[in-house]
Amino acid sequence: MNAERVGGLFWLLFGCAAAYGGLDIGLGTMEEPGSGFLTFVAGSFVALMAIIVVLQSFSGDAEAQARVRDLWKGAMWWRAVAISVLILLFIFSFETIGFFVCSFLLLVIIMRWLEGLEWIMCLIVPSAATVTTYLVFKKMMNISLPAGIFGF
């Protein structure tokens, strides 16, 4: 079985599980969407795309398979792993350390270490992004964000 088919089947199962979870939570109505509406739509979209990938994997078109193989040539997998680890650290420390510190540090580390940007940019952009996110979620949408041990 080729890699596209295996990957497609994995994402098909993932999408179906997400859509089922959305149904289980409740879709709501068009006027008042329920908690599971977005999960259902996203899961259905992932499942649909996966079905397309699985069906295309049966075409046997060597040129199409070569194009897919070339997409992954030279991929820097360590960056994907590093970002995944950073996001896991963010998730586990978000409640304890707080929104401002965790968000700011995550963005600075990604911009400086993984992207190699200048320090001034690595401080301005995360500051602006963190403050903007705070204003949107806390002030406009009235959603509380963890203050953490520093009380920010």
Chimera marker file (.cmm) of the C-alpha trace (Angstrom):
<marker_set name="trace">
<marker id="1" x="0.000" y="0.000" z="0.000" r="1" g="1" b="0" radius="0.5"/>
<marker id="2" x="1.455" y="3.377" z="-0.968" r="1" g="1" b="0" radius="0.5"/>
<marker id="3" x="2.039" y="6.273" z="1.423" r="1" g="1" b="0" radius="0.5"/>
<marker id="4" x="-0.712" y="8.472" z="-0.022" r="1" g="1" b="0" radius="0.5"/>
<marker id="5" x="-3.288" y="5.752" z="0.570" r="1" g="1" b="0" radius="0.5"/>
<marker id="6" x="-2.146" y="5.090" z="4.135" r="1" g="1" b="0" radius="0.5"/>
<marker id="7" x="-2.070" y="8.800" z="4.933" r="1" g="1" b="0" radius="0.5"/>
<marker id="8" x="-5.447" y="9.313" z="3.283" r="1" g="1" b="0" radius="0.5"/>
<marker id="9" x="-6.994" y="6.497" z="5.303" r="1" g="1" b="0" radius="0.5"/>
<marker id="10" x="-5.537" y="7.912" z="8.519" r="1" g="1" b="0" radius="0.5"/>
<marker id="11" x="-7.015" y="11.362" z="7.821" r="1" g="1" b="0" radius="0.5"/>
<marker id="12" x="-10.300" y="9.793" z="6.745" r="1" g="1" b="0" radius="0.5"/>
<marker id="13" x="-10.580" y="8.077" z="10.136" r="1" g="1" b="0" radius="0.5"/>
<marker id="14" x="-9.518" y="11.257" z="11.914" r="1" g="1" b="0" radius="0.5"/>
<marker id="15" x="-12.065" y="13.369" z="10.011" r="1" g="1" b="0" radius="0.5"/>
<marker id="16" x="-14.867" y="10.879" z="10.605" r="1" g="1" b="0" radius="0.5"/>
<marker id="17" x="-14.034" y="10.748" z="14.324" r="1" g="1" b="0" radius="0.5"/>
<marker id="18" x="-14.072" y="14.551" z="14.516" r="1" g="1" b="0" radius="0.5"/>
<marker id="19" x="-17.370" y="14.776" z="12.639" r="1" g="1" b="0" radius="0.5"/>
<marker id="20" x="-18.891" y="12.121" z="14.903" r="1" g="1" b="0" radius="0.5"/>
<marker id="21" x="-17.628" y="14.013" z="17.960" r="1" g="1" b="0" radius="0.5"/>
<marker id="22" x="-19.243" y="17.178" z="16.619" r="1" g="1" b="0" radius="0.5"/>
<marker id="23" x="-22.527" y="15.352" z="16.167" r="1" g="1" b="0" radius="0.5"/>
<marker id="24" x="-22.268" y="13.969" z="19.683" r="1" g="1" b="0" radius="0.5"/>
<marker id="25" x="-21.747" y="17.451" z="21.161" r="1" g="1" b="0" radius="0.5"/>
<marker id="26" x="-24.618" y="18.898" z="19.156" r="1" g="1" b="0" radius="0.5"/>
<marker id="27" x="-24.844" y="20.847" z="15.912" r="1" g="1" b="0" radius="0.5"/>
<marker id="28" x="-27.515" y="23.341" z="16.986" r="1" g="1" b="0" radius="0.5"/>
<marker id="29" x="-29.395" y="25.280" z="14.327" r="1" g="1" b="0" radius="0.5"/>
<marker id="30" x="-28.371" y="27.668" z="11.573" r="1" g="1" b="0" radius="0.5"/>
<marker id="31" x="-29.490" y="30.611" z="13.730" r="1" g="1" b="0" radius="0.5"/>
<marker id="32" x="-27.741" y="29.300" z="16.855" r="1" g="1" b="0" radius="0.5"/>
<marker id="33" x="-24.918" y="26.881" z="16.018" r="1" g="1" b="0" radius="0.5"/>
<marker id="34" x="-24.081" y="24.427" z="18.764" r="1" g="1" b="0" radius="0.5"/>
<marker id="35" x="-20.700" y="23.613" z="20.240" r="1" g="1" b="0" radius="0.5"/>
<marker id="36" x="-20.138" y="20.763" z="17.813" r="1" g="1" b="0" radius="0.5"/>
<marker id="37" x="-20.965" y="22.629" z="14.600" r="1" g="1" b="0" radius="0.5"/>
<marker id="38" x="-17.450" y="23.788" z="13.742" r="1" g="1" b="0" radius="0.5"/>
<marker id="39" x="-15.964" y="20.432" z="14.765" r="1" g="1" b="0" radius="0.5"/>
<marker id="40" x="-18.451" y="18.641" z="12.512" r="1" g="1" b="0" radius="0.5"/>
<marker id="41" x="-17.753" y="20.918" z="9.535" r="1" g="1" b="0" radius="0.5"/>
<marker id="42" x="-13.970" y="20.697" z="9.950" r="1" g="1" b="0" radius="0.5"/>
<marker id="43" x="-14.081" y="16.899" z="10.400" r="1" g="1" b="0" radius="0.5"/>
<marker id="44" x="-16.291" y="16.513" z="7.348" r="1" g="1" b="0" radius="0.5"/>
<marker id="45" x="-13.930" y="18.654" z="5.274" r="1" g="1" b="0" radius="0.5"/>
<marker id="46" x="-10.897" y="16.618" z="6.396" r="1" g="1" b="0" radius="0.5"/>
<marker id="47" x="-12.744" y="13.376" z="5.609" r="1" g="1" b="0" radius="0.5"/>
<marker id="48" x="-13.764" y="14.642" z="2.156" r="1" g="1" b="0" radius="0.5"/>
<marker id="49" x="-10.201" y="15.679" z="1.297" r="1" g="1" b="0" radius="0.5"/>
<marker id="50" x="-8.939" y="12.322" z="2.557" r="1" g="1" b="0" radius="0.5"/>
<marker id="51" x="-11.400" y="10.482" z="0.327" r="1" g="1" b="0" radius="0.5"/>
<marker id="52" x="-10.075" y="12.435" z="-2.655" r="1" g="1" b="0" radius="0.5"/>
<marker id="53" x="-6.473" y="11.536" z="-1.733" r="1" g="1" b="0" radius="0.5"/>
<marker id="54" x="-7.364" y="7.838" z="-1.312" r="1" g="1" b="0" radius="0.5"/>
<marker id="55" x="-9.202" y="7.739" z="-4.644" r="1" g="1" b="0" radius="0.5"/>
<marker id="56" x="-6.306" y="9.458" z="-6.416" r="1" g="1" b="0" radius="0.5"/>
<marker id="57" x="-3.883" y="6.947" z="-4.909" r="1" g="1" b="0" radius="0.5"/>
<marker id="58" x="-5.535" y="4.234" z="-7.011" r="1" g="1" b="0" radius="0.5"/>
<marker id="59" x="-4.908" y="6.082" z="-10.273" r="1" g="1" b="0" radius="0.5"/>
<marker id="60" x="-1.430" y="4.590" z="-10.639" r="1" g="1" b="0" radius="0.5"/>
<marker id="61" x="-0.241" y="7.739" z="-12.425" r="1" g="1" b="0" radius="0.5"/>
<marker id="62" x="3.548" y="7.621" z="-11.986" r="1" g="1" b="0" radius="0.5"/>
<marker id="63" x="3.913" y="11.317" z="-12.815" r="1" g="1" b="0" radius="0.5"/>
<marker id="64" x="1.387" y="12.334" z="-10.138" r="1" g="1" b="0" radius="0.5"/>
<marker id="65" x="3.115" y="10.133" z="-7.566" r="1" g="1" b="0" radius="0.5"/>
<marker id="66" x="6.465" y="11.681" z="-8.490" r="1" g="1" b="0" radius="0.5"/>
<marker id="67" x="4.994" y="15.167" z="-7.947" r="1" g="1" b="0" radius="0.5"/>
<marker id="68" x="3.792" y="14.156" z="-4.474" r="1" g="1" b="0" radius="0.5"/>
<marker id="69" x="7.201" y="12.651" z="-3.678" r="1" g="1" b="0" radius="0.5"/>
<marker id="70" x="8.934" y="15.844" z="-4.846" r="1" g="1" b="0" radius="0.5"/>
<marker id="71" x="6.783" y="17.930" z="-2.487" r="1" g="1" b="0" radius="0.5"/>
<marker id="72" x="8.457" y="16.259" z="0.503" r="1" g="1" b="0" radius="0.5"/>
<marker id="73" x="11.984" y="16.327" z="-0.889" r="1" g="1" b="0" radius="0.5"/>
<marker id="74" x="14.209" y="18.509" z="1.261" r="1" g="1" b="0" radius="0.5"/>
<marker id="75" x="11.561" y="18.931" z="3.978" r="1" g="1" b="0" radius="0.5"/>
<marker id="76" x="13.006" y="20.110" z="7.264" r="1" g="1" b="0" radius="0.5"/>
<marker id="77" x="11.271" y="17.675" z="9.620" r="1" g="1" b="0" radius="0.5"/>
<marker id="78" x="13.130" y="18.904" z="12.689" r="1" g="1" b="0" radius="0.5"/>
<marker id="79" x="11.259" y="22.227" z="12.444" r="1" g="1" b="0" radius="0.5"/>
<marker id="80" x="7.873" y="20.502" z="12.509" r="1" g="1" b="0" radius="0.5"/>
<marker id="81" x="8.961" y="18.443" z="15.500" r="1" g="1" b="0" radius="0.5"/>
<marker id="82" x="10.363" y="21.526" z="17.263" r="1" g="1" b="0" radius="0.5"/>
<marker id="83" x="7.148" y="23.503" z="16.751" r="1" g="1" b="0" radius="0.5"/>
<marker id="84" x="5.074" y="20.540" z="17.943" r="1" g="1" b="0" radius="0.5"/>
<marker id="85" x="7.170" y="20.288" z="21.117" r="1" g="1" b="0" radius="0.5"/>
<marker id="86" x="6.921" y="24.048" z="21.678" r="1" g="1" b="0" radius="0.5"/>
<marker id="87" x="3.148" y="23.970" z="21.274" r="1" g="1" b="0" radius="0.5"/>
<marker id="88" x="2.873" y="21.053" z="23.717" r="1" g="1" b="0" radius="0.5"/>
<marker id="89" x="4.947" y="23.012" z="26.234" r="1" g="1" b="0" radius="0.5"/>
<marker id="90" x="2.660" y="26.000" z="25.608" r="1" g="1" b="0" radius="0.5"/>
<marker id="91" x="-0.453" y="23.889" z="26.241" r="1" g="1" b="0" radius="0.5"/>
<marker id="92" x="0.880" y="22.383" z="29.464" r="1" g="1" b="0" radius="0.5"/>
<marker id="93" x="2.165" y="25.680" z="30.878" r="1" g="1" b="0" radius="0.5"/>
<marker id="94" x="-0.625" y="28.004" z="29.671" r="1" g="1" b="0" radius="0.5"/>
<marker id="95" x="-2.741" y="27.774" z="32.842" r="1" g="1" b="0" radius="0.5"/>
<marker id="96" x="0.201" y="27.992" z="35.244" r="1" g="1" b="0" radius="0.5"/>
<marker id="97" x="2.373" y="30.647" z="33.623" r="1" g="1" b="0" radius="0.5"/>
<marker id="98" x="-0.441" y="32.590" z="31.967" r="1" g="1" b="0" radius="0.5"/>
<marker id="99" x="-1.534" y="33.842" z="28.590" r="1" g="1" b="0" radius="0.5"/>
<marker id="100" x="0.829" y="36.799" z="28.154" r="1" g="1" b="0" radius="0.5"/>
<marker id="101" x="4.072" y="35.094" z="29.129" r="1" g="1" b="0" radius="0.5"/>
<marker id="102" x="3.392" y="31.805" z="27.304" r="1" g="1" b="0" radius="0.5"/>
<marker id="103" x="2.170" y="33.444" z="24.096" r="1" g="1" b="0" radius="0.5"/>
<marker id="104" x="4.988" y="35.972" z="24.020" r="1" g="1" b="0" radius="0.5"/>
<marker id="105" x="7.701" y="33.355" z="24.668" r="1" g="1" b="0" radius="0.5"/>
<marker id="106" x="6.271" y="30.924" z="22.113" r="1" g="1" b="0" radius="0.5"/>
<marker id="107" x="6.298" y="33.551" z="19.381" r="1" g="1" b="0" radius="0.5"/>
<marker id="108" x="9.750" y="34.875" z="20.291" r="1" g="1" b="0" radius="0.5"/>
<marker id="109" x="11.262" y="31.377" z="20.280" r="1" g="1" b="0" radius="0.5"/>
<marker id="110" x="9.669" y="30.480" z="16.951" r="1" g="1" b="0" radius="0.5"/>
<marker id="111" x="10.659" y="33.753" z="15.301" r="1" g="1" b="0" radius="0.5"/>
<marker id="112" x="14.216" y="33.874" z="16.648" r="1" g="1" b="0" radius="0.5"/>
<marker id="113" x="15.255" y="30.223" z="16.860" r="1" g="1" b="0" radius="0.5"/>
<marker id="114" x="13.329" y="28.663" z="13.993" r="1" g="1" b="0" radius="0.5"/>
<marker id="115" x="13.066" y="31.613" z="11.617" r="1" g="1" b="0" radius="0.5"/>
<marker id="116" x="16.277" y="33.438" z="12.562" r="1" g="1" b="0" radius="0.5"/>
<marker id="117" x="14.742" y="36.907" z="12.509" r="1" g="1" b="0" radius="0.5"/>
<marker id="118" x="16.340" y="39.982" z="14.067" r="1" g="1" b="0" radius="0.5"/>
<marker id="119" x="15.781" y="40.566" z="17.792" r="1" g="1" b="0" radius="0.5"/>
<marker id="120" x="13.857" y="43.796" z="17.289" r="1" g="1" b="0" radius="0.5"/>
<marker id="121" x="11.337" y="42.021" z="15.066" r="1" g="1" b="0" radius="0.5"/>
<marker id="122" x="11.226" y="39.100" z="17.505" r="1" g="1" b="0" radius="0.5"/>
<marker id="123" x="10.125" y="41.470" z="20.248" r="1" g="1" b="0" radius="0.5"/>
<marker id="124" x="7.785" y="43.831" z="18.378" r="1" g="1" b="0" radius="0.5"/>
<marker id="125" x="5.653" y="41.251" z="16.537" r="1" g="1" b="0" radius="0.5"/>
<marker id="126" x="4.990" y="38.966" z="19.541" r="1" g="1" b="0" radius="0.5"/>
<marker id="127" x="4.193" y="41.994" z="21.698" r="1" g="1" b="0" radius="0.5"/>
<marker id="128" x="1.696" y="43.319" z="19.158" r="1" g="1" b="0" radius="0.5"/>
<marker id="129" x="0.192" y="39.880" z="18.551" r="1" g="1" b="0" radius="0.5"/>
<marker id="130" x="-0.199" y="39.141" z="22.265" r="1" g="1" b="0" radius="0.5"/>
<marker id="131" x="-1.771" y="42.518" z="23.057" r="1" g="1" b="0" radius="0.5"/>
<marker id="132" x="-4.096" y="42.306" z="20.039" r="1" g="1" b="0" radius="0.5"/>
<marker id="133" x="-5.186" y="38.792" z="20.979" r="1" g="1" b="0" radius="0.5"/>
<marker id="134" x="-5.803" y="39.944" z="24.551" r="1" g="1" b="0" radius="0.5"/>
<marker id="135" x="-7.917" y="42.882" z="23.367" r="1" g="1" b="0" radius="0.5"/>
<marker id="136" x="-9.981" y="40.723" z="21.030" r="1" g="1" b="0" radius="0.5"/>
<marker id="137" x="-10.609" y="37.861" z="23.444" r="1" g="1" b="0" radius="0.5"/>
<marker id="138" x="-10.759" y="39.658" z="26.787" r="1" g="1" b="0" radius="0.5"/>
<marker id="139" x="-12.186" y="43.071" z="25.959" r="1" g="1" b="0" radius="0.5"/>
<marker id="140" x="-14.291" y="42.481" z="22.841" r="1" g="1" b="0" radius="0.5"/>
<marker id="141" x="-15.450" y="38.875" z="23.374" r="1" g="1" b="0" radius="0.5"/>
<marker id="142" x="-15.311" y="38.921" z="27.198" r="1" g="1" b="0" radius="0.5"/>
<marker id="143" x="-13.431" y="35.604" z="27.357" r="1" g="1" b="0" radius="0.5"/>
<marker id="144" x="-11.182" y="35.208" z="30.370" r="1" g="1" b="0" radius="0.5"/>
<marker id="145" x="-7.563" y="34.293" z="29.771" r="1" g="1" b="0" radius="0.5"/>
<marker id="146" x="-5.315" y="32.707" z="32.418" r="1" g="1" b="0" radius="0.5"/>
<marker id="147" x="-3.364" y="35.315" z="34.376" r="1" g="1" b="0" radius="0.5"/>
<marker id="148" x="-0.808" y="32.763" z="35.591" r="1" g="1" b="0" radius="0.5"/>
<marker id="149" x="1.675" y="33.050" z="38.424" r="1" g="1" b="0" radius="0.5"/>
<marker id="150" x="2.711" y="36.593" z="37.438" r="1" g="1" b="0" radius="0.5"/>
<marker id="151" x="-0.857" y="37.921" z="37.466" r="1" g="1" b="0" radius="0.5"/>
<marker id="152" x="-0.732" y="39.509" z="33.986" r="1" g="1" b="0" radius="0.5"/>
<link id1="1" id2="2" r="1" g="1" b="0" radius="0.2"/>
<link id1="2" id2="3" r="1" g="1" b="0" radius="0.2"/>
<link id1="3" id2="4" r="1" g="1" b="0" radius="0.2"/>
<link id1="4" id2="5" r="1" g="1" b="0" radius="0.2"/>
<link id1="5" id2="6" r="1" g="1" b="0" radius="0.2"/>
<link id1="6" id2="7" r="1" g="1" b="0" radius="0.2"/>
<link id1="7" id2="8" r="1" g="1" b="0" radius="0.2"/>
<link id1="8" id2="9" r="1" g="1" b="0" radius="0.2"/>
<link id1="9" id2="10" r="1" g="1" b="0" radius="0.2"/>
<link id1="10" id2="11" r="1" g="1" b="0" radius="0.2"/>
<link id1="11" id2="12" r="1" g="1" b="0" radius="0.2"/>
<link id1="12" id2="13" r="1" g="1" b="0" radius="0.2"/>
<link id1="13" id2="14" r="1" g="1" b="0" radius="0.2"/>
<link id1="14" id2="15" r="1" g="1" b="0" radius="0.2"/>
<link id1="15" id2="16" r="1" g="1" b="0" radius="0.2"/>
<link id1="16" id2="17" r="1" g="1" b="0" radius="0.2"/>
<link id1="17" id2="18" r="1" g="1" b="0" radius="0.2"/>
<link id1="18" id2="19" r="1" g="1" b="0" radius="0.2"/>
<link id1="19" id2="20" r="1" g="1" b="0" radius="0.2"/>
<link id1="20" id2="21" r="1" g="1" b="0" radius="0.2"/>
<link id1="21" id2="22" r="1" g="1" b="0" radius="0.2"/>
<link id1="22" id2="23" r="1" g="1" b="0" radius="0.2"/>
<link id1="23" id2="24" r="1" g="1" b="0" radius="0.2"/>
<link id1="24" id2="25" r="1" g="1" b="0" radius="0.2"/>
<link id1="25" id2="26" r="1" g="1" b="0" radius="0.2"/>
<link id1="26" id2="27" r="1" g="1" b="0" radius="0.2"/>
<link id1="27" id2="28" r="1" g="1" b="0" radius="0.2"/>
<link id1="28" id2="29" r="1" g="1" b="0" radius="0.2"/>
<link id1="29" id2="30" r="1" g="1" b="0" radius="0.2"/>
<link id1="30" id2="31" r="1" g="1" b="0" radius="0.2"/>
<link id1="31" id2="32" r="1" g="1" b="0" radius="0.2"/>
<link id1="32" id2="33" r="1" g="1" b="0" radius="0.2"/>
<link id1="33" id2="34" r="1" g="1" b="0" radius="0.2"/>
<link id1="34" id2="35" r="1" g="1" b="0" radius="0.2"/>
<link id1="35" id2="36" r="1" g="1" b="0" radius="0.2"/>
<link id1="36" id2="37" r="1" g="1" b="0" radius="0.2"/>
<link id1="37" id2="38" r="1" g="1" b="0" radius="0.2"/>
<link id1="38" id2="39" r="1" g="1" b="0" radius="0.2"/>
<link id1="39" id2="40" r="1" g="1" b="0" radius="0.2"/>
<link id1="40" id2="41" r="1" g="1" b="0" radius="0.2"/>
<link id1="41" id2="42" r="1" g="1" b="0" radius="0.2"/>
<link id1="42" id2="43" r="1" g="1" b="0" radius="0.2"/>
<link id1="43" id2="44" r="1" g="1" b="0" radius="0.2"/>
<link id1="44" id2="45" r="1" g="1" b="0" radius="0.2"/>
<link id1="45" id2="46" r="1" g="1" b="0" radius="0.2"/>
<link id1="46" id2="47" r="1" g="1" b="0" radius="0.2"/>
<link id1="47" id2="48" r="1" g="1" b="0" radius="0.2"/>
<link id1="48" id2="49" r="1" g="1" b="0" radius="0.2"/>
<link id1="49" id2="50" r="1" g="1" b="0" radius="0.2"/>
<link id1="50" id2="51" r="1" g="1" b="0" radius="0.2"/>
<link id1="51" id2="52" r="1" g="1" b="0" radius="0.2"/>
<link id1="52" id2="53" r="1" g="1" b="0" radius="0.2"/>
<link id1="53" id2="54" r="1" g="1" b="0" radius="0.2"/>
<link id1="54" id2="55" r="1" g="1" b="0" radius="0.2"/>
<link id1="55" id2="56" r="1" g="1" b="0" radius="0.2"/>
<link id1="56" id2="57" r="1" g="1" b="0" radius="0.2"/>
<link id1="57" id2="58" r="1" g="1" b="0" radius="0.2"/>
<link id1="58" id2="59" r="1" g="1" b="0" radius="0.2"/>
<link id1="59" id2="60" r="1" g="1" b="0" radius="0.2"/>
<link id1="60" id2="61" r="1" g="1" b="0" radius="0.2"/>
<link id1="61" id2="62" r="1" g="1" b="0" radius="0.2"/>
<link id1="62" id2="63" r="1" g="1" b="0" radius="0.2"/>
<link id1="63" id2="64" r="1" g="1" b="0" radius="0.2"/>
<link id1="64" id2="65" r="1" g="1" b="0" radius="0.2"/>
<link id1="65" id2="66" r="1" g="1" b="0" radius="0.2"/>
<link id1="66" id2="67" r="1" g="1" b="0" radius="0.2"/>
<link id1="67" id2="68" r="1" g="1" b="0" radius="0.2"/>
<link id1="68" id2="69" r="1" g="1" b="0" radius="0.2"/>
<link id1="69" id2="70" r="1" g="1" b="0" radius="0.2"/>
<link id1="70" id2="71" r="1" g="1" b="0" radius="0.2"/>
<link id1="71" id2="72" r="1" g="1" b="0" radius="0.2"/>
<link id1="72" id2="73" r="1" g="1" b="0" radius="0.2"/>
<link id1="73" id2="74" r="1" g="1" b="0" radius="0.2"/>
<link id1="74" id2="75" r="1" g="1" b="0" radius="0.2"/>
<link id1="75" id2="76" r="1" g="1" b="0" radius="0.2"/>
<link id1="76" id2="77" r="1" g="1" b="0" radius="0.2"/>
<link id1="77" id2="78" r="1" g="1" b="0" radius="0.2"/>
<link id1="78" id2="79" r="1" g="1" b="0" radius="0.2"/>
<link id1="79" id2="80" r="1" g="1" b="0" radius="0.2"/>
<link id1="80" id2="81" r="1" g="1" b="0" radius="0.2"/>
<link id1="81" id2="82" r="1" g="1" b="0" radius="0.2"/>
<link id1="82" id2="83" r="1" g="1" b="0" radius="0.2"/>
<link id1="83" id2="84" r="1" g="1" b="0" radius="0.2"/>
<link id1="84" id2="85" r="1" g="1" b="0" radius="0.2"/>
<link id1="85" id2="86" r="1" g="1" b="0" radius="0.2"/>
<link id1="86" id2="87" r="1" g="1" b="0" radius="0.2"/>
<link id1="87" id2="88" r="1" g="1" b="0" radius="0.2"/>
<link id1="88" id2="89" r="1" g="1" b="0" radius="0.2"/>
<link id1="89" id2="90" r="1" g="1" b="0" radius="0.2"/>
<link id1="90" id2="91" r="1" g="1" b="0" radius="0.2"/>
<link id1="91" id2="92" r="1" g="1" b="0" radius="0.2"/>
<link id1="92" id2="93" r="1" g="1" b="0" radius="0.2"/>
<link id1="93" id2="94" r="1" g="1" b="0" radius="0.2"/>
<link id1="94" id2="95" r="1" g="1" b="0" radius="0.2"/>
<link id1="95" id2="96" r="1" g="1" b="0" radius="0.2"/>
<link id1="96" id2="97" r="1" g="1" b="0" radius="0.2"/>
<link id1="97" id2="98" r="1" g="1" b="0" radius="0.2"/>
<link id1="98" id2="99" r="1" g="1" b="0" radius="0.2"/>
<link id1="99" id2="100" r="1" g="1" b="0" radius="0.2"/>
<link id1="100" id2="101" r="1" g="1" b="0" radius="0.2"/>
<link id1="101" id2="102" r="1" g="1" b="0" radius="0.2"/>
<link id1="102" id2="103" r="1" g="1" b="0" radius="0.2"/>
<link id1="103" id2="104" r="1" g="1" b="0" radius="0.2"/>
<link id1="104" id2="105" r="1" g="1" b="0" radius="0.2"/>
<link id1="105" id2="106" r="1" g="1" b="0" radius="0.2"/>
<link id1="106" id2="107" r="1" g="1" b="0" radius="0.2"/>
<link id1="107" id2="108" r="1" g="1" b="0" radius="0.2"/>
<link id1="108" id2="109" r="1" g="1" b="0" radius="0.2"/>
<link id1="109" id2="110" r="1" g="1" b="0" radius="0.2"/>
<link id1="110" id2="111" r="1" g="1" b="0" radius="0.2"/>
<link id1="111" id2="112" r="1" g="1" b="0" radius="0.2"/>
<link id1="112" id2="113" r="1" g="1" b="0" radius="0.2"/>
<link id1="113" id2="114" r="1" g="1" b="0" radius="0.2"/>
<link id1="114" id2="115" r="1" g="1" b="0" radius="0.2"/>
<link id1="115" id2="116" r="1" g="1" b="0" radius="0.2"/>
<link id1="116" id2="117" r="1" g="1" b="0" radius="0.2"/>
<link id1="117" id2="118" r="1" g="1" b="0" radius="0.2"/>
<link id1="118" id2="119" r="1" g="1" b="0" radius="0.2"/>
<link id1="119" id2="120" r="1" g="1" b="0" radius="0.2"/>
<link id1="120" id2="121" r="1" g="1" b="0" radius="0.2"/>
<link id1="121" id2="122" r="1" g="1" b="0" radius="0.2"/>
<link id1="122" id2="123" r="1" g="1" b="0" radius="0.2"/>
<link id1="123" id2="124" r="1" g="1" b="0" radius="0.2"/>
<link id1="124" id2="125" r="1" g="1" b="0" radius="0.2"/>
<link id1="125" id2="126" r="1" g="1" b="0" radius="0.2"/>
<link id1="126" id2="127" r="1" g="1" b="0" radius="0.2"/>
<link id1="127" id2="128" r="1" g="1" b="0" radius="0.2"/>
<link id1="128" id2="129" r="1" g="1" b="0" radius="0.2"/>
<link id1="129" id2="130" r="1" g="1" b="0" radius="0.2"/>
<link id1="130" id2="131" r="1" g="1" b="0" radius="0.2"/>
<link id1="131" id2="132" r="1" g="1" b="0" radius="0.2"/>
<link id1="132" id2="133" r="1" g="1" b="0" radius="0.2"/>
<link id1="133" id2="134" r="1" g="1" b="0" radius="0.2"/>
<link id1="134" id2="135" r="1" g="1" b="0" radius="0.2"/>
<link id1="135" id2="136" r="1" g="1" b="0" radius="0.2"/>
<link id1="136" id2="137" r="1" g="1" b="0" radius="0.2"/>
<link id1="137" id2="138" r="1" g="1" b="0" radius="0.2"/>
<link id1="138" id2="139" r="1" g="1" b="0" radius="0.2"/>
<link id1="139" id2="140" r="1" g="1" b="0" radius="0.2"/>
<link id1="140" id2="141" r="1" g="1" b="0" radius="0.2"/>
<link id1="141" id2="142" r="1" g="1" b="0" radius="0.2"/>
<link id1="142" id2="143" r="1" g="1" b="0" radius="0.2"/>
<link id1="143" id2="144" r="1" g="1" b="0" radius="0.2"/>
<link id1="144" id2="145" r="1" g="1" b="0" radius="0.2"/>
<link id1="145" id2="146" r="1" g="1" b="0" radius="0.2"/>
<link id1="146" id2="147" r="1" g="1" b="0" radius="0.2"/>
<link id1="147" id2="148" r="1" g="1" b="0" radius="0.2"/>
<link id1="148" id2="149" r="1" g="1" b="0" radius="0.2"/>
<link id1="149" id2="150" r="1" g="1" b="0" radius="0.2"/>
<link id1="150" id2="151" r="1" g="1" b="0" radius="0.2"/>
<link id1="151" id2="152" r="1" g="1" b="0" radius="0.2"/>
</marker_set>
